[in-house]
Amino acid sequence: MLYWALVFFVVALIAGALGFGGIASASSGIAQILFFLFLILFAASLIMGLVRRR
């Protein structure tokens, strides 16, 4: 999932550099959503791992 967030981030950077504002904005939004979803799932898996060890 982090891979896809980085892919959409790179697409947003390239689209922004070429002047495609709508595509850059959409790609940036998707990258942000995927990144935060990755962070939430990562934190949940860390917490579950700590709970199971005790």
Summary of the structure (lengths in Angstrom):
residues: 54
radius of gyration: 15.3
end to end distance: 28.8
largest distance: 53.4
contacts: 132
relative contact order: 0.16
helix: 93%
strand: 0%
